[in-house]
Amino acid sequence: MSVNIESLFKNADPQIVDILNKSLSEREISAEEGLRLYNASGLDFHLIGMVADEIRKKRVGDTVTYVVNRNINFTNVCIKQCGFCAFSRDFREEEGYFLPTEEIVRRAKEAHSLGATEVCIQAGLPPDMDASLYENICREIKKEIPDIHIHGFSPEEVLYGAARSKISISEYLKRLKDAGVNTLPGTAAEILEQPLRDKISPGRISVKDWIEVIKTAHKIGINTTSTMMFGHVETYEDRINHIVKLRDIQKETGGFTEFVPLNFVHNEAPMYKHQLHEGIKQGGSGNDVLLTHAIARIMLNNHINNIQMSWVKEGQKMSQLLLKWGANDFGGTLINESISTSAGSEYGQLLKPKEIRRMIKEIGRIPAERNTNYKKLHIFDNESEVEEGLDMINDTAQFGSYAELIKINKFQYTNPRRK
C-alpha cells in the first residue's frame, strides 16, 4: 500500500477503511460492503478511487490495452422494443435496414486490411429470421479472412437463434463455434434483476436464460465479456447484486475476459424521452461513473482482471480519468458504432489507434495493442509512433454512419414474408 493511502486512512470513515483494507489484502467484498462504498463522500470517495487504482496496478500493471476492431451492427430491425434502445426499428418502419452478407464481409475485409484483428457482430432480432443466418455470416467471413476474430452475438441473439433453429442453447452455441464464432459479447445484461428487466424491457431475455447462455458458452470454450448498464432507474443495490452475480459466474467458469460498465445514454432512449418511469435519470453523474468503475475493480478483485471503460459513452477526458479509477482497458477503435450513437452519444464512432495511444501516454501509462482475449500484440513503450493501417485514413467518412445507413434504399429492410 502506498504511504499516501495509509496516511489518509487515519481521517476516513472506519467502516470504509475496513472494507478498503480488506480489498487490498485480496479478501472478497460482500454485497453489503459494496453497497456501503456507494454511499461514500468526501475523503472516503477519493480513497475508493485510490484503492481501486492500487488494485489495478497490482493486478495488471501500468499497461493500458486496446483492440483494433470494427463493429458491424447489420440490422436495426427488431422484434423487441426495449425502453432504453433508440437503435431498433419495427420491420414496418422506413428506417429499418438490413446489411446483406456480402456487405458484412466487405466491411470485415476492409477493417482487416486496416489492421483490425476483431469484428464485433451484433444486431437487432429481425422477424422470421433465417435460422442459419448467424452461422452463414460467420462462415462467409472466415472463408475470406480466416485469421479474423469474430466476437459475435449477444446472449439475446444466441437465444433467438436457438429458438429459430429449434435446438438447445448448447447445441446452437456449438454450431456458432463451428461456424467461426470465437467469443461472445456479454451484452443484453443491462441489470440482472428480473423485476427491473420486466420494467424497462419486458420480453427481454430473462436473467435465468442470460446466465444459462453465458455459462454454457464458457463450458464449451467460448469466452465472453461481461457488462452492466447503469444510470437509469436501477438502485445501487441492483448494481451490486448484478456485480455479485457476475463474480459468482466467474468463480464457477473463469470465462469472462473483462467487465464493462455502460453508462445509460438517455437523449433518444424511448423510456427517457417519454418519461415512462418515475425518477428515471439522465445516466450516471461524473462521480457516479467514477465510483461505479472503482467499486467494480474492488469487488471483482482476484476474479476479473480487466475493467474496460466505454469511450463512446464517456468521452475522451472522462476515459482518461477512469484509467485512474480502476480501469485498465480502453476498448476498441470501433470504426462504426450505431447503438450509443443512435441513443444520442456525442463522442463519435471511431478512435484511431494513434489517438488512443496518445491519450494513454498523456496520463503516464503504457499503451499496448491486444487481441480479444487480452494477449498483448504490441507494447508501445518509449518508442516513436509508427502510423499504419487505420491511422493513415484521413477521411473517415468512407466508413459511413448510422444516420446514413438508415436512409440508404439498397439496404432497406424487406420482410421475408413480403417477398
C-alpha positions in Angstrom: 0.0 0.0 0.0 1.3 3.5 -0.8 2.2 5.7 2.2 -0.2 8.3 0.9 -3.2 6.0 1.1 -2.2 4.7 4.5 -1.9 8.2 6.0 -5.2 9.3 4.6 -6.9 6.3 6.1 -6.4 7.9 9.5 -9.0 10.6 8.7 -11.5 8.4 6.9 -14.7 6.6 7.9 -13.5 3.5 9.9 -16.1 1.3 8.1 -14.9 2.4 4.7 -11.3 1.9 5.8 -12.0 -1.7 6.9 -13.6 -2.5 3.6 -10.7 -1.0 1.6 -8.1 -2.7 3.7 -10.0 -6.0 3.2 -9.8 -5.5 -0.6 -6.1 -4.6 -0.5 -5.4 -7.8 1.3 -7.3 -9.6 -1.6 -10.3 -10.7 0.6 -13.7 -10.8 -1.0 -16.0 -7.8 -0.5 -19.6 -8.7 0.4 -22.7 -7.2 -1.3 -23.4 -5.2 1.9 -19.9 -3.8 1.9 -20.1 -2.9 -1.8 -23.3 -1.1 -1.1 -21.6 0.8 1.7 -19.0 2.1 -0.7 -21.7 3.6 -2.9 -22.7 5.9 -0.1 -19.2 7.3 0.3 -18.4 11.0 0.0 -15.6 13.5 0.6 -12.3 11.9 1.5 -13.9 8.4 1.6 -15.0 8.8 -2.1 -11.4 9.7 -3.2 -9.9 6.9 -1.2 -12.1 4.4 -3.0 -10.6 5.6 -6.3 -7.1 5.5 -5.0 -7.5 1.9 -3.7 -9.1 0.8 -7.0 -6.1 2.2 -8.8 -3.8 0.5 -6.4 -5.5 -2.8 -7.1 -5.4 -2.2 -10.8 -1.7 -1.6 -10.7 -1.2 -4.8 -8.7 -3.4 -6.9 -11.0 -2.4 -5.7 -14.4 0.4 -3.1 -14.0 0.7 0.2 -15.8 -0.1 -1.0 -19.3 -3.4 0.2 -20.8 -4.7 -2.1 -23.6 -6.9 -1.5 -26.6 -8.0 -3.6 -29.6 -8.2 -2.6 -33.2 -11.7 -3.7 -34.2 -14.8 -2.9 -36.1 -18.5 -3.0 -35.0 -20.9 -4.4 -37.6 -24.5 -3.9 -36.5 -26.0 -5.5 -39.5 -29.7 -4.7 -38.9 -31.7 -2.4 -36.6 -34.9 -4.3 -37.2 -36.0 -6.0 -34.0 -39.0 -7.8 -32.6 -38.2 -6.4 -29.2 -39.0 -2.8 -28.0 -36.7 -2.2 -25.1 -37.2 1.1 -23.3 -33.5 2.0 -23.3 -32.9 1.3 -27.0 -33.0 4.0 -29.6 -31.3 1.8 -32.2 -34.1 -0.6 -33.0 -36.9 -0.2 -35.6 -40.1 -2.1 -36.2 -40.0 -4.0 -39.5 -42.7 -1.7 -41.0 -40.6 1.5 -40.5 -38.8 3.0 -43.4 -35.6 3.5 -41.4 -35.2 -0.3 -40.9 -32.1 -1.6 -42.6 -30.5 -5.0 -43.2 -27.0 -5.5 -44.5 -26.7 -8.5 -46.8 -23.9 -11.0 -46.0 -21.7 -9.7 -48.8 -21.7 -6.2 -47.3 -20.9 -7.6 -43.9 -18.0 -9.5 -45.3 -16.9 -6.4 -47.3 -16.8 -4.4 -44.0 -14.9 -7.1 -42.2 -12.3 -7.3 -45.1 -11.9 -3.5 -45.1 -11.3 -3.5 -41.4 -8.8 -6.3 -41.6 -6.9 -4.6 -44.3 -6.5 -1.6 -42.0 -5.1 -3.7 -39.1 -8.3 -4.9 -37.3 -7.9 -8.2 -35.5 -11.6 -8.4 -34.4 -15.0 -7.8 -35.8 -17.8 -7.4 -33.3 -21.1 -8.5 -34.8 -24.4 -7.7 -33.0 -27.8 -6.5 -34.3 -31.5 -6.5 -33.7 -33.7 -9.6 -33.9 -35.4 -9.4 -37.3 -38.8 -11.2 -37.6 -38.9 -14.5 -39.5 -35.1 -14.7 -39.4 -33.4 -17.5 -41.3 -32.3 -19.9 -38.7 -28.9 -20.3 -40.3 -28.2 -16.5 -40.7 -25.7 -16.1 -37.9 -23.8 -19.2 -38.9 -23.7 -18.2 -42.6 -22.4 -14.8 -41.7 -19.5 -16.3 -39.7 -18.7 -18.9 -42.4 -18.5 -16.3 -45.1 -16.3 -14.0 -43.0 -13.9 -16.8 -42.1 -13.8 -18.0 -45.7 -12.4 -14.6 -46.7 -10.4 -13.8 -43.6 -9.6 -17.0 -41.7 -7.5 -15.2 -39.0 -10.0 -12.5 -38.0 -11.5 -12.9 -34.6 -15.3 -13.0 -34.6 -16.7 -11.5 -31.4 -20.3 -12.0 -32.1 -23.9 -12.4 -31.0 -25.2 -11.4 -27.6 -27.0 -13.9 -25.3 -30.3 -12.5 -26.6 -29.2 -13.3 -30.2 -28.0 -16.7 -29.2 -31.4 -17.5 -27.5 -33.2 -16.2 -30.6 -31.0 -18.2 -33.0 -31.5 -21.4 -30.9 -35.3 -20.8 -30.9 -35.4 -20.2 -34.7 -33.3 -23.4 -35.1 -35.5 -25.4 -32.7 -32.5 -26.7 -30.9 -31.0 -26.3 -27.4 -28.8 -23.3 -26.4 -25.8 -25.7 -26.0 -26.3 -27.2 -29.5 -26.7 -23.8 -31.1 -23.6 -22.4 -29.4 -21.6 -25.4 -30.7 -22.9 -24.6 -34.2 -21.8 -21.0 -33.8 -18.4 -22.1 -32.6 -18.0 -24.5 -35.6 -19.0 -21.6 -37.9 -16.3 -19.4 -36.6 -17.5 -17.5 -33.5 -14.5 -17.1 -31.2 -16.1 -15.1 -28.3 -19.4 -13.6 -27.3 -20.2 -10.1 -26.2 -21.8 -10.3 -22.7 -24.3 -7.6 -23.6 -28.1 -7.8 -23.2 -27.3 -8.0 -19.5 -28.4 -4.4 -18.5 -29.1 -5.2 -14.8 -29.5 -8.8 -13.9 -32.5 -8.3 -11.6 -35.7 -9.7 -13.2 -38.3 -7.2 -11.7 -36.2 -4.3 -13.1 -35.8 -6.0 -16.5 -39.6 -6.6 -16.7 -40.0 -2.9 -16.1 -37.5 -1.4 -18.6 -37.5 -4.2 -21.3 -40.5 -6.5 -21.0 -39.9 -9.6 -23.1 -36.1 -9.2 -23.0 -34.0 -12.3 -22.3 -34.6 -13.3 -18.7 -31.9 -13.4 -16.0 -32.1 -17.2 -15.9 -31.6 -17.5 -19.7 -28.8 -14.9 -19.8 -26.9 -16.8 -17.2 -27.5 -20.1 -19.0 -26.2 -18.8 -22.3 -23.1 -17.4 -20.6 -22.3 -20.4 -18.5 -22.9 -22.8 -21.5 -20.6 -20.7 -23.7 -17.9 -20.8 -21.1 -18.4 -24.6 -20.7 -17.8 -25.3 -24.4 -14.8 -23.0 -24.6 -16.2 -19.7 -25.7 -15.1 -16.8 -23.6 -17.4 -13.8 -23.1 -17.2 -10.2 -21.9 -19.5 -9.0 -19.1 -21.3 -5.7 -18.9 -23.7 -3.6 -16.8 -25.9 -0.7 -18.0 -26.4 1.7 -15.2 -27.7 5.2 -14.5 -31.4 4.8 -15.4 -34.0 3.5 -12.8 -31.9 0.9 -11.0 -30.8 1.2 -7.4 -27.3 0.9 -6.0 -28.4 -2.4 -4.6 -29.4 -3.6 -8.1 -25.9 -2.8 -9.3 -24.2 -4.6 -6.5 -26.4 -7.7 -6.9 -25.5 -7.6 -10.6 -21.8 -7.5 -10.0 -22.1 -10.3 -7.4 -23.9 -12.5 -10.0 -21.1 -11.9 -12.5 -18.5 -12.6 -9.8 -20.2 -15.9 -8.9 -20.3 -17.0 -12.6 -16.6 -16.1 -12.9 -15.7 -18.2 -9.9 -17.5 -21.1 -11.4 -16.4 -20.8 -15.0 -13.5 -18.4 -15.4 -14.8 -17.4 -18.8 -15.2 -13.6 -18.5 -12.4 -11.7 -20.2 -13.4 -8.3 -18.8 -16.2 -6.2 -17.2 -17.5 -3.1 -18.9 -19.8 -0.7 -17.0 -22.0 1.1 -19.6 -23.5 4.4 -18.6 -27.1 4.9 -19.8 -27.3 7.3 -22.8 -30.6 9.0 -22.3 -31.1 11.5 -25.0 -33.1 9.4 -27.5 -33.9 6.4 -25.3 -37.7 5.9 -25.5 -38.2 5.4 -21.8 -36.5 8.7 -21.1 -38.0 10.7 -24.0 -41.5 9.7 -22.9 -40.7 9.6 -19.2 -42.1 6.1 -18.8 -40.7 5.5 -15.3 -40.8 7.8 -12.4 -37.3 9.0 -11.3 -35.5 8.0 -14.5 -32.1 9.5 -14.6 -30.0 11.0 -17.4 -27.3 8.4 -16.9 -24.8 8.4 -14.0 -23.2 11.7 -12.9 -19.4 12.1 -13.3 -18.9 11.0 -9.7 -21.2 8.1 -10.1 -19.4 6.9 -13.2 -16.0 7.1 -11.3 -17.4 5.3 -8.3 -19.0 2.5 -10.3 -15.8 1.7 -12.1 -13.8 1.8 -8.8 -16.3 -0.4 -7.0 -16.3 -2.9 -9.9 -12.5 -3.1 -9.6 -12.6 -3.6 -5.8 -15.4 -6.2 -5.9 -14.1 -8.2 -8.9 -10.6 -8.3 -7.5 -9.0 -11.7 -7.9 -11.7 -12.7 -10.4 -11.9 -10.4 -13.4 -8.6 -8.7 -14.1 -9.7 -6.3 -16.9 -12.1 -3.4 -16.3 -12.9 -1.6 -19.6 -14.4 1.8 -19.9 -16.5 2.9 -22.8 -15.0 6.0 -24.5 -18.0 6.2 -26.9 -20.3 6.8 -23.8 -17.9 8.8 -21.6 -15.8 10.8 -24.0 -12.0 11.1 -24.1 -11.3 13.1 -21.0 -13.5 11.1 -18.7 -12.0 7.9 -20.1 -8.5 9.1 -19.1 -9.8 9.8 -15.6 -11.4 6.4 -15.4 -7.9 4.9 -16.0 -7.0 6.3 -12.7 -10.1 4.9 -11.0 -9.6 1.2 -11.6 -10.0 0.8 -15.4 -7.1 -0.6 -17.5 -8.6 -1.2 -20.9 -9.6 1.5 -23.5 -11.8 -0.8 -25.5 -11.7 -0.7 -29.3 -11.3 1.6 -32.3 -14.9 0.6 -33.3 -14.8 2.3 -36.7 -18.6 2.1 -36.7 -20.8 2.5 -33.7 -24.6 2.6 -34.1 -26.2 1.8 -30.8 -24.8 4.5 -28.5 -24.8 7.0 -31.4 -28.5 6.4 -32.1 -29.2 7.0 -28.4 -27.6 10.4 -28.6 -23.9 9.8 -27.6 -21.8 12.7 -28.9 -18.4 11.1 -28.9 -18.2 9.7 -32.4 -17.8 6.2 -33.7 -14.1 5.9 -34.4 -10.8 6.4 -32.5 -7.7 5.8 -34.4 -5.0 3.7 -32.6 -2.6 6.6 -32.5 -5.3 8.7 -30.8 -5.9 6.0 -28.2 -2.1 5.7 -27.6 -1.8 9.5 -27.2 -4.4 9.6 -24.5 -2.9 6.7 -22.7 0.6 8.3 -22.8 -0.8 11.6 -21.6 -1.6 10.1 -18.2 1.7 8.4 -17.9 0.7 4.9 -18.8 2.0 2.5 -21.4 -0.2 1.7 -24.4 -0.5 -1.9 -25.8 -2.5 -3.3 -28.6 -4.1 -6.5 -27.6 -6.3 -9.2 -29.2 -9.8 -10.0 -28.0 -8.5 -12.4 -25.3 -6.1 -9.9 -23.9 -2.9 -11.2 -25.4 -0.6 -8.2 -25.9 0.4 -7.9 -29.6 2.5 -4.7 -29.4 3.6 -2.7 -26.4 4.4 0.9 -27.2 6.9 1.5 -24.5 9.1 4.6 -25.1 9.2 4.3 -28.8 8.4 6.7 -31.6 4.9 6.5 -33.2 4.6 4.5 -36.4 1.4 5.3 -38.3 -0.1 2.4 -40.3 -3.4 1.0 -41.3 -6.3 2.8 -39.7 -4.0 5.6 -38.6 -3.4 6.6 -42.2 -7.1 7.2 -43.1 -7.7 10.9 -43.4 -11.3 10.8 -44.5 -13.2 8.6 -42.1 -16.5 9.4 -43.9 -15.7 6.4 -46.1 -16.8 4.1 -43.3 -20.3 5.6 -43.3 -22.5 6.3 -40.3 -25.8 5.2 -38.7 -27.5 8.3 -39.9 -26.6 7.5 -43.5 -27.3 3.8 -43.1 -31.0 4.2 -42.2 -31.5 6.3 -45.4 -29.8 4.0 -47.9 -32.5 2.4 -50.1 -30.4 -0.6 -51.2 -30.1 -1.7 -47.5 -33.7 -1.0 -46.6 -35.2 -4.0 -44.7 -37.7 -6.2 -46.5 -39.7 -8.7 -44.5 -39.2 -12.2 -45.9 -43.0 -12.7 -45.9 -43.4 -9.9 -48.4 -41.1 -11.4 -51.0 
